[in-house]
Amino acid sequence: MSKIKEYIGETVTEMVHRVTWPTWKELQSNTIIVVFASVLISLIIFLMDFVFGITGESGSFWNGVLGFIYKL
């Protein structure tokens, strides 16, 4: 039991005194970067899905550019 108390005490000491936490400004700028990258990646995946017609339904209206070419 004493080892558990020692571990918890050392963990609290490290988190309070030794960890360098980001400033509010750094946190905001990094959050904006992550949101922008997430939106960009989701748009790229959407466009790939739209162009290649990966919808999972064989009778769907749009089968992508490849589906259109294959129907010709």
C-alpha positions in Angstrom: 0.0 0.0 0.0 2.9 2.4 0.7 4.2 1.9 -2.9 0.8 3.0 -4.2 0.8 6.1 -2.0 4.4 6.9 -3.1 3.5 6.4 -6.8 0.5 8.8 -6.5 2.6 11.4 -4.6 5.4 11.3 -7.2 2.8 11.6 -10.0 1.2 14.6 -8.4 4.6 16.2 -7.9 5.7 15.7 -11.4 2.4 17.0 -12.9 2.4 20.1 -10.8 6.1 21.0 -10.7 7.9 19.4 -13.6 5.4 19.4 -16.5 5.5 22.4 -18.8 1.9 23.2 -19.7 1.1 25.2 -22.8 -0.1 28.8 -22.5 -3.7 29.7 -23.3 -2.5 31.4 -26.6 -0.5 28.3 -27.6 -3.5 26.1 -26.8 -5.8 28.2 -28.9 -3.5 28.3 -31.9 -2.9 24.5 -31.8 -6.7 23.9 -31.5 -7.2 26.0 -34.6 -4.6 24.0 -36.5 -6.2 20.7 -35.5 -9.7 21.8 -36.4 -8.5 23.1 -39.8 -6.6 19.9 -40.5 -9.6 17.7 -39.5 -11.9 19.7 -41.8 -9.4 19.5 -44.7 -8.9 15.8 -44.4 -12.7 15.1 -44.1 -13.2 17.2 -47.3 -10.5 15.2 -49.1 -12.1 11.9 -48.1 -15.6 13.2 -49.1 -14.2 14.3 -52.6 -12.5 10.9 -53.0 -15.8 9.1 -52.1 -17.8 11.3 -54.5 -15.4 11.0 -57.4 -14.8 7.2 -57.1 -18.4 6.5 -56.1 -17.7 4.4 -53.1 -21.2 4.4 -51.7 -21.7 0.8 -50.9 -25.0 0.7 -52.9 -25.0 -0.8 -56.3 -28.2 0.9 -57.4 -27.4 4.4 -56.2 -27.9 7.4 -58.5 -24.2 8.4 -58.5 -21.5 5.7 -58.8 -18.7 8.2 -59.3 -16.6 9.0 -62.3 -15.5 5.5 -62.7 -19.0 4.1 -62.5 -20.0 6.6 -65.2 -17.2 5.5 -67.4 -17.9 1.9 -66.9 -21.6 2.4 -67.9 -20.4 3.9 -71.3 
